[in-house]
Amino acid sequence: MSGAHARPRRKPGRAPSGPQPVKDTAHTTAPAADTSTDAARAGRVSGKDGQAKDGRAKSGWDRGNLATDFAASLVVFLVALPLCIGVAVASGVTAELGIISGVIGGLVVGMARGSTLQVSGPAAGLAALVAETVLEHGVAMLGIIVLGTGILQISLGLVRLGRVFQAISLAVVQGMLAGIGLPLMFSQSYPLADAKAPGTPIENVAGLPGLVADTVQNPQALIAAGLGIATVVLSFVWKNAPGAAGKIPPALVAVGVGIVVTSLPGVEVKTLQVGDLLGSVHLPGAEEFAGLADVGIITSILTFTVIASAESLFTAAAVDRMHSGPRTRYNAELIAQGTGNTVAGVLGALPITAVVARSSANVHAGAKTRLSRTLHGLWLLAFALLLPQVLALIPISVLAGVLVHSGWKLFAPAEFPKMWRQDRGEFGVMTLTTLVIFATALLEGVLTGLAAGMILAALRMSQAVVTHHTEGDTTTVTLTGNATFLRLPRLIETLEAAGEADTPHLRLDLSGATHLDHACHSQITEFAEQQRAKGTRVDLLMPGQVPSTATAPAAQAPPASAPTAEAPTVTGPTARWLDLDAHPTERSDWQEWEDDLRSATGRTPR
């Protein structure tokens, strides 16, 4: 056959010739821990879907994406505007600072490459903490605290500790969010009726009956409360509205209704007072920097860093589950959040975190690139500079209603019975974290939750069973499982009971122990020495490596002092009783005993 016309033989399993689909290298070559490259590097879009012919992704900012992202940015802007103002009011600062933080979240954090669709700004979850900080240290020191938070976040990202924040118990995280949401609802119940909250969460709860009585007696307060309650109801039910109306953010609908009602004759509810945006900027000076010598300021910086970083990265994980696009790069996102907080601190604005409400609105609006979240910051800036008079028409009770709904979503009461069904131990950690935050403060609650979570994990890791029984002239103590110092009381109790049996022969069976820490080792050796000093013969059963039965070596002959026929020498293929009386009586430490066991058995004891 001529070489020019010969058809090459196809090897079995090889794909037929012809145009082949481009291989998705983003999933086959990238390690599992680094799946967060953005669309320009992931190579996931092709042809009409956006992939270049060479398999590498295009920038993603084509005409189709530009139109979609532009529309999505408007949706995010409409969600963010009332939230920025509401969070500022709840934090005890002017509305302008909330808008400035929203602008920074869009124009600074939004342009960074840590996450693609996550949207940042002032968060309702930090409102109570910020209000407490402002009350204690003043608004001027808030900028220094936020600045320190940003610098610390950047440092943590540079040393690649972004994923460390994922190593926190889910029960602690959910308890933290619930502990933030519950006080937020109670505190905002007062501005919802044009009243001022008494102070702490417990005081706010205690003052609710008086709030209701005062509201009923004041017609204007009743109107304000009606607007606030209507806002909460709209936030829950508006998503079920038919057609395109359901896609309008309920917060925007509530703001529109509130503006209309406020403009009616005879209505005198409190409205938002918005001043000069640029005039609200406060650059920290030498006096504020001197405050860094205060331990309370340093504590606030650490608290803001932990909470803001955790909230941002937990939100990133949640947003990544909402879409199939590029994953978040946690270290880069932490640096981006730190950069935003650094700028916010320099301008004296509110701290910035990623926000679930805005991020989910961005995803559901069909955003594809970072352009949507960047543009939303531009719309916030333009609106505040060009149309401040419109902001002055918004009732404060409507913004309080928006925050009450946000607090309910953070509280997430359905998560408590769900956690109870899944894991009652974790339910206890979650509930404890929530209650301590509510009763004290955020930092104390989180630290308590972390401590409770670690204790729970340690208890579950230390699952040891210690038993003893006496048969004839022999008492046997059996230890199985993972023995740590947490099980030391039970071990001591069992050993003492075995010693009280006062038999001439004692066996310590450790063959079922998967781990024996130093405390348990020391207790066992001390007990063995005490019994030998009384004249009791002590035998030890150590586990060896257990090969398959087919390759197991023949049992070795017992030493002269080993147990007699009624007590078998070999237990399993390689484990055997070791008579401690064949060894020196004085042993200074555990390592020497371990060396003796290794030389006697030929194997490393567990």
C-alpha positions as CSV (number, residue, x, y, z in Angstrom):
1,M,0.0,0.0,0.0
2,S,1.3,3.4,-0.9
3,G,2.5,5.6,2.0
4,A,0.5,8.5,0.4
5,H,-2.8,6.7,0.7
6,A,-2.2,4.5,3.8
7,R,-4.5,5.2,6.6
8,P,-2.8,5.1,10.0
9,R,-4.0,2.4,12.3
10,R,-5.7,3.8,15.4
11,K,-4.5,2.4,18.7
12,P,-7.2,1.2,21.0
13,G,-8.5,3.8,23.3
14,R,-7.2,6.7,21.3
15,A,-9.8,9.4,20.4
16,P,-10.6,9.7,16.7
17,S,-8.9,12.4,14.6
18,G,-10.6,15.7,13.9
19,P,-11.5,18.8,15.9
20,Q,-11.4,18.0,19.6
21,P,-12.9,19.9,22.6
22,V,-10.4,21.9,24.5
23,K,-9.4,20.3,27.7
24,D,-10.4,22.1,30.9
25,T,-7.0,22.5,32.4
26,A,-8.4,24.5,35.3
27,H,-9.7,21.4,36.8
28,T,-7.0,18.9,35.8
29,T,-3.8,20.8,36.6
30,A,-4.6,23.1,39.5
31,P,-4.3,21.7,43.0
32,A,-7.4,21.4,45.0
33,A,-6.3,24.0,47.5
34,D,-5.8,26.7,44.8
35,T,-9.0,26.7,42.7
36,S,-9.5,30.4,43.0
37,T,-7.9,31.8,39.9
38,D,-10.1,34.3,38.2
39,A,-11.6,34.0,34.7
40,A,-8.6,35.4,32.9
41,R,-6.5,32.5,34.1
42,A,-8.9,29.7,34.7
43,G,-9.6,29.0,31.0
44,R,-13.1,27.9,31.6
45,V,-15.0,29.8,28.9
46,S,-14.9,28.9,25.2
47,G,-16.2,30.1,21.8
48,K,-19.6,31.7,22.4
49,D,-19.1,31.0,26.0
50,G,-15.9,33.1,26.0
51,Q,-13.0,30.7,25.6
52,A,-10.1,31.5,23.3
53,K,-9.1,29.0,20.6
54,D,-5.9,28.2,22.4
55,G,-7.7,27.1,25.5
56,R,-6.9,30.2,27.5
57,A,-9.7,32.4,28.8
58,K,-10.3,35.9,27.5
59,S,-10.5,38.8,29.8
60,G,-14.2,38.3,30.3
61,W,-15.0,41.9,29.8
62,D,-16.6,41.5,26.4
63,R,-19.8,43.3,25.2
64,G,-22.1,40.6,26.6
65,N,-20.5,40.7,30.0
66,L,-20.4,44.5,30.0
67,A,-24.1,44.8,29.5
68,T,-24.9,42.1,32.1
69,D,-22.4,43.5,34.6
70,F,-23.7,47.0,34.1
71,A,-27.3,45.9,34.9
72,A,-26.1,43.9,37.9
73,S,-24.2,46.9,39.3
74,L,-27.4,48.9,39.4
75,V,-29.2,46.1,41.3
76,V,-26.3,45.9,43.8
77,F,-26.3,49.7,44.2
78,L,-30.1,49.7,45.0
79,V,-29.5,47.0,47.7
80,A,-26.3,48.6,49.0
81,L,-27.6,52.2,49.4
82,P,-30.2,51.6,52.2
83,L,-27.9,49.1,53.9
84,C,-24.9,51.5,53.9
85,I,-27.0,54.2,55.5
86,G,-28.8,51.8,57.9
87,V,-25.6,50.3,59.1
88,A,-24.1,53.7,59.7
89,V,-27.1,54.8,61.8
90,A,-27.0,51.5,63.7
91,S,-23.3,52.0,64.4
92,G,-23.9,55.4,66.0
93,V,-22.1,57.4,63.3
94,T,-23.3,59.7,60.5
95,A,-24.8,58.3,57.3
96,E,-22.0,59.8,55.2
97,L,-19.4,57.4,56.8
98,G,-21.5,54.5,55.8
99,I,-21.7,55.7,52.2
100,I,-17.9,56.4,52.1
101,S,-17.3,52.8,53.3
102,G,-19.7,51.5,50.6
103,V,-17.8,53.5,47.9
104,I,-14.5,52.1,49.1
105,G,-15.9,48.6,49.1
106,G,-16.8,49.1,45.5
107,L,-13.9,51.1,44.0
108,V,-11.1,49.7,46.1
109,V,-12.0,46.2,47.2
110,G,-14.1,45.7,44.1
111,M,-11.1,46.1,41.7
112,A,-8.9,43.6,43.6
113,R,-8.5,40.1,42.3
114,G,-9.2,38.0,45.4
115,S,-12.8,37.3,44.5
116,T,-14.9,37.9,41.4
117,L,-18.5,38.3,42.5
118,Q,-18.3,39.0,46.2
119,V,-19.3,42.6,47.2
120,S,-17.9,44.4,50.2
121,G,-19.1,47.4,52.2
122,P,-20.1,48.3,55.8
123,A,-21.7,45.2,57.3
124,A,-24.6,44.9,59.7
125,G,-22.8,42.1,61.5
126,L,-20.2,44.7,62.8
127,A,-22.8,47.4,63.7
128,A,-23.1,46.5,67.3
129,L,-19.4,46.2,67.8
130,V,-18.7,49.5,66.0
131,A,-21.4,51.3,68.1
132,E,-19.8,49.9,71.3
133,T,-16.4,51.0,70.1
134,V,-17.6,54.5,69.2
135,L,-19.3,54.8,72.6
136,E,-16.1,53.8,74.5
137,H,-13.4,55.5,72.4
138,G,-15.1,58.1,70.3
139,V,-15.6,58.5,66.5
140,A,-12.1,59.9,66.0
141,M,-10.5,56.7,67.2
142,L,-12.6,54.6,65.0
143,G,-10.4,55.5,62.0
144,I,-7.2,54.4,63.8
145,I,-8.9,51.0,64.8
146,V,-10.0,50.4,61.2
147,L,-6.6,51.4,59.9
148,G,-4.9,49.0,62.2
149,T,-7.3,46.3,61.2
150,G,-6.5,46.8,57.5
151,I,-2.8,46.7,58.0
152,L,-3.1,43.6,60.1
153,Q,-5.3,41.9,57.4
154,I,-2.8,42.7,54.7
155,S,0.0,41.2,56.8
156,L,-2.0,38.0,57.4
157,G,-2.7,37.7,53.7
158,L,1.0,38.3,52.8
159,V,2.1,35.4,55.1
160,R,-0.6,33.3,53.6
161,L,-2.8,32.8,56.6
162,G,-6.1,33.4,54.7
163,R,-7.2,29.9,54.9
164,V,-6.6,29.7,58.7
165,F,-9.9,31.5,59.2
166,Q,-11.6,28.5,57.6
167,A,-10.3,26.3,60.5
168,I,-13.0,27.5,62.8
169,S,-15.9,25.3,64.0
170,L,-19.0,25.9,62.0
171,A,-21.0,25.9,65.3
172,V,-18.9,28.9,66.5
173,V,-19.4,30.7,63.2
174,Q,-23.2,30.2,63.3
175,G,-23.3,31.1,66.9
176,M,-21.3,34.2,66.2
177,L,-23.7,35.3,63.5
178,A,-26.7,34.5,65.7
179,G,-25.1,36.5,68.5
180,I,-24.7,39.4,66.2
181,G,-28.2,39.2,64.7
182,L,-30.1,38.9,67.9
183,P,-28.9,42.1,69.6
184,L,-29.2,43.9,66.2
185,M,-32.9,43.1,66.0
186,F,-33.6,44.3,69.6
187,S,-31.5,47.5,69.2
188,Q,-33.2,48.5,65.9
189,S,-36.6,47.9,67.3
190,Y,-36.3,51.4,69.0
191,P,-35.4,53.5,65.9
192,L,-38.1,51.5,64.1
193,A,-40.5,53.5,66.3
194,D,-38.5,56.7,66.3
195,A,-37.1,56.1,69.7
196,K,-33.6,55.7,71.2
197,A,-32.3,52.3,72.4
198,P,-31.4,52.2,76.1
199,G,-28.0,50.6,75.7
200,T,-27.0,46.9,76.2
201,P,-28.9,44.0,74.6
202,I,-30.3,43.0,78.0
203,E,-31.4,46.6,78.6
204,N,-33.0,46.7,75.2
205,V,-35.0,43.6,75.8
206,A,-36.1,44.8,79.2
207,G,-37.3,48.1,77.7
208,L,-39.5,46.6,75.0
209,P,-42.8,46.8,77.0
210,G,-42.2,50.5,77.7
211,L,-41.4,51.1,74.0
212,V,-44.7,49.5,73.0
213,A,-46.6,51.6,75.5
214,D,-45.0,54.9,74.4
215,T,-45.5,54.1,70.7
216,V,-49.2,53.4,71.1
217,Q,-49.7,56.8,72.8
218,N,-47.8,58.7,70.1
219,P,-49.5,59.0,66.7
220,Q,-46.3,59.9,64.9
221,A,-44.4,57.1,66.5
222,L,-47.2,54.8,65.4
223,I,-46.7,55.9,61.8
224,A,-43.0,55.4,62.0
225,A,-43.5,51.9,63.6
226,G,-46.0,51.1,60.8
227,L,-43.4,52.0,58.1
228,G,-40.8,50.0,59.9
229,I,-43.0,46.9,60.3
230,A,-44.1,47.2,56.7
231,T,-40.5,47.2,55.7
232,V,-39.8,44.0,57.6
233,V,-42.8,42.3,56.1
234,L,-41.9,43.4,52.6
235,S,-38.4,42.1,53.1
236,F,-39.8,38.6,53.8
237,V,-42.6,38.4,51.2
238,W,-41.5,40.6,48.3
239,K,-39.5,37.8,46.7
240,N,-42.8,36.1,46.0
241,A,-44.1,39.0,43.9
242,P,-45.1,37.9,40.4
243,G,-43.1,38.7,37.3
244,A,-40.3,41.3,37.1
245,A,-41.5,43.0,40.3
246,G,-40.1,40.2,42.4
247,K,-36.6,41.1,41.1
248,I,-36.7,44.6,42.5
249,P,-34.9,44.8,45.9
250,P,-37.4,44.9,48.7
251,A,-35.3,47.5,50.5
252,L,-35.7,49.8,47.6
253,V,-39.5,49.3,47.5
254,A,-39.6,50.0,51.2
255,V,-37.6,53.2,50.8
256,G,-39.8,54.4,48.0
257,V,-43.0,53.7,50.1
258,G,-41.4,55.5,53.1
259,I,-40.5,58.6,51.0
260,V,-44.1,58.8,49.7
261,V,-45.7,58.4,53.2
262,T,-43.2,60.9,54.7
263,S,-44.2,63.5,52.1
264,L,-47.9,63.4,53.1
265,P,-49.3,66.3,55.1
266,G,-49.4,65.8,58.8
267,V,-46.6,63.1,58.8
268,E,-43.7,64.1,60.9
269,V,-41.5,61.0,61.3
270,K,-37.7,61.3,61.6
271,T,-35.8,61.3,58.4
272,L,-32.2,60.8,57.5
273,Q,-30.0,63.8,57.8
274,V,-27.2,63.7,55.2
275,G,-24.5,66.3,55.2
276,D,-21.4,67.0,53.1
277,L,-19.8,63.7,52.1
278,L,-16.3,65.1,51.7
279,G,-16.7,67.1,54.9
280,S,-17.3,63.9,56.8
281,V,-13.7,62.7,56.0
282,H,-11.6,62.8,59.1
283,L,-7.9,62.0,58.7
284,P,-6.3,60.7,61.9
285,G,-3.7,62.9,63.5
286,A,-0.9,62.5,66.1
287,E,-3.4,62.5,69.0
288,E,-5.3,59.5,67.5
289,F,-2.1,57.6,66.7
290,A,-1.0,58.2,70.4
291,G,-4.1,56.2,71.3
292,L,-2.4,53.0,70.1
293,A,-0.6,52.9,73.5
294,D,-4.0,52.1,75.0
295,V,-4.6,48.4,75.5
296,G,-8.3,48.8,74.8
297,I,-7.5,50.2,71.3
298,I,-5.2,47.2,70.5
299,T,-7.8,44.8,71.8
300,S,-10.4,46.5,69.5
301,I,-8.0,46.2,66.5
302,L,-7.5,42.5,67.1
303,T,-11.3,42.0,67.6
304,F,-12.1,43.9,64.4
305,T,-9.4,41.9,62.5
306,V,-10.7,38.5,63.5
307,I,-14.4,39.2,63.1
308,A,-14.0,41.2,59.8
309,S,-11.7,38.6,58.3
310,A,-13.7,35.6,59.3
311,E,-17.0,37.2,58.1
312,S,-15.4,38.1,54.7
313,L,-13.9,34.7,54.1
314,F,-17.0,32.8,55.3
315,T,-19.0,34.9,53.0
316,A,-16.6,34.1,50.2
317,A,-17.1,30.4,50.8
318,A,-20.9,30.9,50.7
319,V,-20.8,33.0,47.5
320,D,-18.5,30.4,45.8
321,R,-21.3,27.9,46.3
322,M,-23.8,30.2,44.5
323,H,-22.0,30.2,41.1
324,S,-19.8,28.0,39.0
325,G,-17.3,30.8,38.1
326,P,-13.8,31.4,39.4
327,R,-13.2,30.5,43.0
328,T,-12.0,32.9,45.7
329,R,-8.3,33.1,46.4
330,Y,-8.4,33.5,50.1
331,N,-5.0,35.1,50.7
332,A,-5.6,37.6,47.9
333,E,-9.1,38.4,49.2
334,L,-7.7,39.0,52.7
335,I,-5.2,41.4,51.3
336,A,-8.0,43.1,49.3
337,Q,-10.2,43.5,52.4
338,G,-7.2,44.8,54.3
339,T,-6.5,47.4,51.6
340,G,-10.1,48.5,51.8
341,N,-10.0,48.8,55.5
342,T,-6.7,50.7,55.4
343,V,-8.2,53.3,53.1
344,A,-11.4,53.4,55.2
345,G,-9.3,53.9,58.3
346,V,-7.3,56.8,56.7
347,L,-10.7,58.5,55.9
348,G,-12.2,57.7,59.3
349,A,-15.0,55.6,57.8
350,L,-16.7,52.3,59.0
351,P,-14.9,48.9,58.7
352,I,-15.5,46.9,55.6
353,T,-16.3,43.3,55.1
354,A,-17.8,41.2,52.4
355,V,-21.6,41.2,52.7
356,V,-23.9,38.3,51.9
357,A,-26.9,40.4,50.9
358,R,-25.1,42.4,48.2
359,S,-23.0,39.5,47.0
360,S,-26.1,37.2,46.5
361,A,-27.8,40.1,44.7
362,N,-24.8,40.4,42.5
363,V,-24.8,36.7,41.6
364,H,-28.5,36.5,41.1
365,A,-28.4,39.5,38.8
366,G,-26.2,37.6,36.5
367,A,-22.8,39.3,37.1
368,K,-19.8,37.7,35.4
369,T,-16.8,39.8,36.3
370,R,-15.5,42.3,38.9
371,L,-16.9,45.2,36.9
372,S,-20.4,45.0,38.5
373,R,-19.2,45.4,42.1
374,T,-16.8,48.1,41.0
375,L,-19.5,50.1,39.3
376,H,-21.8,49.8,42.3
377,G,-19.3,51.9,44.3
378,L,-19.3,54.5,41.5
379,W,-23.1,54.8,41.6
380,L,-23.0,55.2,45.4
381,L,-20.4,58.0,45.1
382,A,-22.4,59.8,42.3
383,F,-25.7,59.5,44.1
384,A,-24.3,60.9,47.4
385,L,-22.5,63.8,45.7
386,L,-25.2,64.8,43.2
387,L,-28.5,63.9,44.9
388,P,-28.1,64.3,48.7
389,Q,-31.5,65.9,49.0
390,V,-33.1,62.6,48.0
391,L,-31.4,60.8,50.9
392,A,-32.9,63.3,53.4
393,L,-36.4,62.1,52.5
394,I,-35.7,58.5,53.7
395,P,-37.4,57.7,57.1
396,I,-35.1,56.3,59.7
397,S,-37.7,53.7,60.7
398,V,-37.6,52.2,57.2
399,L,-33.8,51.8,57.5
400,A,-34.3,50.2,60.9
401,G,-36.7,47.8,59.4
402,V,-34.1,46.8,56.8
403,L,-31.7,46.1,59.6
404,V,-34.2,44.1,61.7
405,H,-34.6,41.9,58.7
406,S,-30.8,41.6,58.3
407,G,-30.6,40.7,62.0
408,W,-33.2,38.0,61.6
409,K,-31.2,36.5,58.7
410,L,-28.0,36.6,60.7
411,F,-29.8,35.0,63.7
412,A,-31.2,32.2,61.4
413,P,-33.4,30.5,64.0
414,A,-33.9,27.5,61.8
415,E,-30.2,26.6,62.1
416,F,-30.6,25.8,65.8
417,P,-33.0,22.8,65.4
418,K,-31.0,21.7,62.4
419,M,-27.8,21.7,64.4
420,W,-29.6,19.8,67.2
421,R,-30.6,17.0,64.8
422,Q,-27.1,16.8,63.3
423,D,-24.9,17.1,66.4
424,R,-26.0,17.9,69.9
425,G,-22.5,18.7,71.0
426,E,-22.1,21.3,68.3
427,F,-25.5,22.6,69.1
428,G,-24.3,23.3,72.7
429,V,-21.3,25.2,71.3
430,M,-23.5,27.2,69.0
431,T,-26.0,28.1,71.7
432,L,-23.3,29.0,74.2
433,T,-21.6,31.3,71.7
434,T,-24.8,33.1,71.0
435,L,-25.8,33.5,74.6
436,V,-22.4,34.8,75.8
437,I,-22.2,37.3,72.9
438,F,-25.7,38.5,73.8
439,A,-24.9,38.8,77.5
440,T,-21.4,40.2,77.3
441,A,-19.8,41.2,74.0
442,L,-18.7,39.8,70.7
443,L,-15.1,39.1,71.5
444,E,-15.9,37.3,74.8
445,G,-18.6,35.2,73.1
446,V,-16.3,34.1,70.2
447,L,-13.5,33.2,72.5
448,T,-15.9,31.3,74.7
449,G,-17.2,29.5,71.7
450,L,-13.7,28.6,70.4
451,A,-12.8,27.3,73.9
452,A,-15.9,25.2,74.1
453,G,-15.4,23.8,70.6
454,M,-11.8,22.8,71.4
455,I,-12.9,21.1,74.6
456,L,-15.6,19.2,72.7
457,A,-13.1,18.1,70.1
458,A,-10.6,17.0,72.7
459,L,-13.3,15.0,74.6
460,R,-14.3,13.3,71.4
461,M,-10.8,12.5,70.4
462,S,-10.2,11.0,73.8
463,Q,-12.5,8.0,73.7
464,A,-10.8,5.6,76.0
465,V,-12.4,2.6,77.8
466,V,-10.7,1.3,81.0
467,T,-11.9,-1.8,82.7
468,H,-10.6,-4.4,85.1
469,H,-11.6,-7.9,86.2
470,T,-10.3,-10.5,88.5
471,E,-10.1,-14.2,87.6
472,G,-8.5,-16.5,90.1
473,D,-5.2,-15.0,91.3
474,T,-4.9,-12.6,88.4
475,T,-6.3,-9.1,88.0
476,T,-6.4,-7.8,84.4
477,V,-6.7,-4.1,83.5
478,T,-7.7,-3.4,79.9
479,L,-7.2,-0.1,78.2
480,T,-8.7,0.5,74.7
481,G,-9.1,3.6,72.6
482,N,-7.4,7.0,72.6
483,A,-6.2,7.7,76.1
484,T,-5.3,11.3,76.9
485,F,-5.1,13.3,80.1
486,L,-8.8,14.1,79.8
487,R,-9.4,10.4,80.7
488,L,-6.8,10.3,83.5
489,P,-9.4,10.4,86.3
490,R,-11.1,7.3,85.0
491,L,-7.8,5.6,84.5
492,I,-6.7,6.3,88.0
493,E,-10.0,5.1,89.4
494,T,-9.7,1.8,87.6
495,L,-6.1,1.3,88.5
496,E,-6.8,1.9,92.2
497,A,-9.7,-0.6,92.1
498,A,-7.4,-3.1,90.5
499,G,-4.8,-2.5,93.2
500,E,-7.4,-3.0,95.9
501,A,-8.1,-6.5,94.6
502,D,-4.6,-7.4,96.1
503,T,-4.0,-10.5,93.8
504,P,-0.4,-11.8,93.4
505,H,-0.6,-11.4,89.6
506,L,-1.5,-8.2,87.7
507,R,-1.8,-7.8,83.9
508,L,-1.9,-4.5,82.1
509,D,-3.4,-5.1,78.7
510,L,-2.7,-2.0,76.4
511,S,-3.1,-3.9,73.2
512,G,-6.3,-2.0,72.3
513,A,-4.8,1.5,72.9
514,T,-4.5,3.6,69.8
515,H,-2.8,6.4,71.6
516,L,-1.4,6.9,75.1
517,D,-0.2,10.4,76.0
518,H,2.6,11.1,78.5
519,A,0.2,11.6,81.4
520,C,-1.4,8.2,81.0
521,H,2.0,6.6,80.4
522,S,3.4,8.0,83.6
523,Q,0.3,7.0,85.6
524,I,0.6,3.4,84.3
525,T,4.3,3.1,85.0
526,E,3.9,4.6,88.4
527,F,1.1,2.2,89.3
528,A,3.2,-0.8,88.0
529,E,6.2,0.2,90.1
530,Q,4.0,0.5,93.2
531,Q,2.5,-2.9,92.6
532,R,5.9,-4.5,92.0
533,A,7.2,-2.9,95.2
534,K,4.4,-4.8,97.1
535,G,5.6,-8.1,95.6
536,T,3.0,-8.3,92.9
537,R,4.1,-9.8,89.5
538,V,3.2,-7.3,86.8
539,D,2.9,-8.3,83.1
540,L,2.4,-5.9,80.2
541,L,0.7,-6.7,76.9
542,M,1.9,-4.3,74.2
543,P,0.5,-4.3,70.7
544,G,2.8,-5.0,67.8
545,Q,2.4,-4.6,64.0
546,V,-0.3,-7.0,62.9
547,P,0.6,-8.6,59.5
548,S,-1.7,-10.8,57.6
549,T,-2.3,-14.3,59.0
550,A,-0.5,-15.9,56.1
551,T,2.7,-14.1,56.8
552,A,2.5,-14.1,60.6
553,P,5.6,-15.5,62.2
554,A,5.4,-18.4,64.6
555,A,4.9,-17.5,68.2
556,Q,8.0,-17.1,70.2
557,A,8.6,-19.1,73.3
558,P,7.8,-17.2,76.5
559,P,10.5,-16.1,78.8
560,A,11.1,-18.0,82.0
561,S,9.1,-15.6,84.0
562,A,6.2,-15.4,81.6
563,P,2.7,-16.6,82.5
564,T,2.0,-20.3,82.6
565,A,-0.2,-22.4,80.3
566,E,-3.5,-21.2,81.8
567,A,-2.6,-17.7,80.6
568,P,-1.6,-17.8,76.9
569,T,1.7,-16.1,76.0
570,V,0.6,-14.9,72.6
571,T,-2.4,-12.7,71.9
572,G,-2.8,-12.1,68.2
573,P,0.0,-12.8,65.6
574,T,2.7,-10.6,67.1
575,A,1.6,-9.2,70.5
576,R,2.9,-10.9,73.6
577,W,3.0,-10.5,77.4
578,L,6.1,-8.9,78.7
579,D,7.1,-9.6,82.3
580,L,8.2,-6.3,83.8
581,D,10.0,-8.1,86.6
582,A,12.7,-9.2,84.1
583,H,13.7,-5.5,83.9
584,P,15.5,-3.2,86.3
585,T,13.2,-1.7,89.0
586,E,14.5,1.9,88.7
587,R,13.3,3.7,85.6
588,S,13.8,7.4,85.4
589,D,11.7,8.3,82.5
590,W,9.3,6.9,79.9
591,Q,11.8,6.8,77.1
592,E,14.0,4.3,78.9
593,W,11.0,2.0,79.4
594,E,10.1,2.4,75.7
595,D,13.7,1.5,74.8
596,D,13.5,-1.7,77.0
597,L,10.2,-2.7,75.4
598,R,11.6,-2.1,71.9
599,S,14.7,-4.3,72.6
600,A,12.6,-7.0,74.2
601,T,9.9,-7.2,71.6
602,G,11.8,-6.0,68.5
603,R,9.0,-3.6,67.7
604,T,8.1,0.0,68.5
605,P,5.3,0.2,71.0
606,R,2.4,2.6,70.4
